[in-house]
């Protein structure tokens, strides 16, 4: 018997694979994080396989039922959206199945993590997936401080009602790093915004939808960072070329390794204001 770990669309229902649809039709049971969401997907493709609710609040009670079903036939594990076991309780079921010698087969597909990375413009050869940050601010700041020196690209999930507080805390812990904010990926109101943390705060003043954040990593240890005179000279040169504040600051931040707030302060000292 086989436990299939099936990726489902993260928004657009057309993003399901042909293999995933076949597996969902053929298995004896589908263990779903949110049966309401999964029913919409199944209805779209006329799949009538029985569903069983399996989420963080009932996984202890439902685990034996799923294992019993696996003793009689194949079972598919699906999450609310994307790849199961990423930010959901599916990993515990997979681990138990492996311990019992049950075959576990991944059926890959859509993922908010890889979708956001592909559209972020950030290095994706190495990255750190953080998932959701803690809800309590003290715990969130502690985690962010622990991530501050990581040099790889970082990927985070966040709910709309916590987005602004999270961006404020990221700015406090990491400085004004480059960041790509992906909202409602693959859905009707999809948006990909690239800029800096401070710019994201200005952009998303009333956040709505689901967010995936892709932030640049820390400067490598030992990397050369410009001194104040180098920053000032570069800004003066750009000013002389007629480059406006936002673009001039962006160029110098990218080249110098100096925090955006420091570079912007130097620009203001040149008398350009916020133009």
C-alpha positions in Angstrom: 0.0 0.0 0.0 1.2 3.5 -0.7 0.8 6.9 0.9 0.9 9.5 -1.9 1.9 13.0 -0.9 0.1 15.1 -3.5 0.8 18.7 -4.3 -2.3 20.7 -5.1 -2.8 24.2 -6.7 -1.9 27.2 -4.5 -4.6 29.3 -6.2 -5.3 28.7 -9.8 -7.0 25.2 -10.1 -5.4 24.7 -13.5 -2.1 24.2 -11.8 -2.8 20.6 -10.8 -0.8 18.0 -12.7 -2.3 15.1 -14.8 -0.6 12.6 -12.5 -2.1 14.2 -9.4 -5.6 14.0 -10.8 -5.1 10.4 -11.7 -3.8 9.5 -8.2 -6.7 11.4 -6.5 -9.2 9.4 -8.5 -7.5 6.0 -7.8 -6.8 6.1 -4.1 -9.1 4.7 -1.5 -9.1 7.8 0.6 -7.9 11.4 0.5 -6.7 12.9 3.8 -7.2 16.7 3.4 -6.1 19.6 5.6 -9.2 21.5 4.6 -12.0 19.4 3.1 -13.9 22.5 2.0 -11.0 23.6 -0.2 -10.3 20.1 -1.5 -13.9 19.5 -2.4 -13.8 22.5 -4.7 -10.8 21.0 -6.5 -12.3 17.6 -6.7 -15.6 19.0 -8.0 -13.8 20.9 -10.7 -12.3 17.7 -12.1 -15.2 15.3 -11.2 -13.2 13.3 -8.7 -15.5 11.5 -6.2 -12.9 9.9 -3.8 -13.9 9.9 -0.1 -12.4 12.7 2.0 -11.2 12.6 5.6 -10.3 15.8 7.5 -6.7 15.8 8.8 -5.3 19.0 10.3 -3.4 20.4 13.3 -6.4 20.2 15.6 -7.5 16.6 14.9 -4.4 14.8 13.6 -4.0 12.7 16.8 -7.5 11.4 16.5 -7.5 10.9 12.8 -4.1 9.3 12.4 -5.3 5.7 13.3 -8.1 6.0 10.8 -5.7 6.9 8.0 -3.3 4.1 9.0 -6.3 1.7 8.9 -7.2 2.8 5.5 -3.6 2.3 4.4 -3.8 -1.3 5.5 -6.5 -1.8 2.9 -5.5 0.5 0.0 -3.7 3.6 -1.1 -4.2 7.0 0.5 -3.5 10.5 -0.8 -2.4 13.3 1.6 -3.1 16.8 0.4 -2.8 20.2 2.1 -5.0 23.3 1.8 -2.7 24.4 -1.0 0.7 23.5 -2.4 3.0 20.7 -1.1 1.9 18.7 2.0 4.2 18.7 5.1 5.3 22.3 4.3 3.8 24.3 7.2 1.2 21.7 8.0 0.9 18.5 10.2 1.4 16.1 7.3 5.0 15.4 8.2 3.9 13.4 11.3 1.8 11.1 9.2 4.6 10.6 6.7 7.0 9.8 9.4 4.7 7.2 11.0 4.0 5.6 7.6 7.8 5.3 7.0 8.2 3.7 10.4 5.6 1.1 9.6 7.3 0.3 6.3 4.5 1.8 4.1 5.7 3.1 0.8 5.6 6.9 0.6 5.5 8.5 -2.9 5.7 12.3 -3.6 3.5 13.7 -6.4 5.1 17.1 -6.9 3.4 20.2 -8.2 2.7 23.8 -7.3 4.5 25.4 -4.4 4.3 29.0 -3.1 8.0 28.8 -2.0 9.4 28.0 -5.5 6.9 30.2 -7.3 7.9 33.2 -5.2 11.6 32.4 -5.6 11.3 32.2 -9.4 9.7 35.6 -9.6 11.8 37.3 -6.9 15.0 38.1 -8.7 16.9 36.8 -5.7 19.5 34.0 -5.8 17.7 30.7 -5.6 20.6 28.3 -5.8 20.6 28.2 -2.0 17.8 29.5 0.2 16.4 29.2 3.7 12.7 28.5 4.2 11.4 30.0 7.4 7.7 29.4 7.1 5.5 31.5 9.4 7.2 33.6 12.1 5.9 33.4 15.7 2.8 35.4 16.4 4.1 36.9 19.7 6.4 39.8 18.9 9.1 39.0 21.4 9.4 35.5 20.0 9.3 36.9 16.4 12.1 39.3 17.1 14.1 36.6 18.8 13.8 34.4 15.7 14.6 37.2 13.3 17.7 38.1 15.3 18.8 34.4 14.9 18.3 34.6 11.2 20.0 38.0 10.7 23.5 36.6 9.8 22.2 33.9 7.4 23.7 34.7 3.9 21.3 32.7 1.8 18.0 34.1 0.4 15.2 33.8 3.0 11.6 32.8 2.2 8.7 33.5 4.7 5.0 33.1 4.8 2.8 35.7 6.5 -0.9 36.4 7.1 -2.3 39.8 5.9 -3.2 41.0 9.4 0.4 40.4 10.6 2.2 41.6 7.5 2.9 45.2 8.6 4.1 44.2 12.1 6.3 41.6 10.6 7.8 44.0 8.1 8.5 46.5 10.9 10.3 43.8 12.9 12.3 42.6 9.9 13.4 46.2 9.3 14.4 46.5 13.0 16.3 43.2 13.0 17.8 43.0 9.6 17.9 46.6 8.3 16.4 47.8 5.1 17.2 44.8 2.9 16.0 44.1 -0.6 12.7 42.1 -0.5 10.2 40.8 -3.0 6.6 40.6 -1.6 4.4 38.1 -3.5 0.7 38.4 -2.8 -2.1 36.0 -3.9 0.2 34.0 -6.1 -1.6 32.4 -9.1 -4.9 34.0 -8.1 -6.9 36.8 -9.7 -5.3 39.6 -7.7 -1.7 38.3 -7.9 1.0 40.9 -7.2 4.8 40.8 -7.1 6.4 43.8 -5.6 10.2 44.2 -5.6 12.0 46.8 -3.5 13.2 47.3 0.0 11.5 46.5 3.3 10.7 50.2 3.9 9.2 50.4 0.5 7.1 47.3 1.1 5.7 49.0 4.2 4.7 52.0 2.2 3.1 49.8 -0.5 1.1 47.5 1.6 -0.7 49.9 4.0 -3.9 47.8 4.0 -2.7 44.2 3.3 -5.1 41.7 1.9 -4.6 38.1 0.7 -1.8 35.6 1.4 1.8 36.7 1.3 5.1 35.1 0.6 8.2 37.2 1.4 11.6 36.7 -0.3 14.4 38.6 1.4 18.0 38.9 0.5 20.5 37.2 2.8 23.1 38.9 4.9 26.3 40.2 3.4 29.0 37.5 3.5 31.4 37.6 6.4 34.4 39.6 5.4 32.7 41.2 2.4 34.0 44.7 1.6 31.7 47.5 2.8 32.2 51.0 1.6 33.2 53.7 4.1 31.2 57.0 4.4 33.4 58.9 2.0 33.0 56.2 -0.7 29.2 56.3 -0.3 29.2 60.1 -0.5 31.3 60.3 -3.6 29.2 57.7 -5.4 26.0 59.6 -4.5 27.5 62.9 -5.6 28.5 61.4 -9.0 25.0 60.0 -9.5 23.5 63.4 -8.4 25.6 65.1 -11.0 24.2 62.7 -13.7 20.7 63.7 -12.7 19.8 60.4 -11.2 16.8 60.8 -8.8 17.0 59.8 -5.1 15.3 56.4 -5.1 17.4 55.1 -8.0 20.7 56.6 -6.7 20.2 55.2 -3.2 19.3 51.8 -4.7 22.4 51.7 -6.8 24.7 52.6 -4.0 23.1 50.2 -1.5 23.5 47.3 -4.0 27.1 48.2 -4.7 28.3 49.2 -1.2 26.9 46.8 1.3 25.8 49.7 3.4 22.3 49.9 4.9 19.7 51.8 2.9 18.9 54.0 5.8 22.5 55.1 6.1 22.8 55.7 2.3 19.6 57.6 2.2 20.8 59.8 5.1 23.9 60.7 3.1 21.7 61.6 0.1 19.6 63.9 2.3 22.8 65.6 3.5 23.5 66.5 -0.2 20.4 68.6 -0.2 18.2 66.6 -2.5 15.4 66.0 0.0 13.2 63.1 -0.9 13.1 63.6 -4.6 
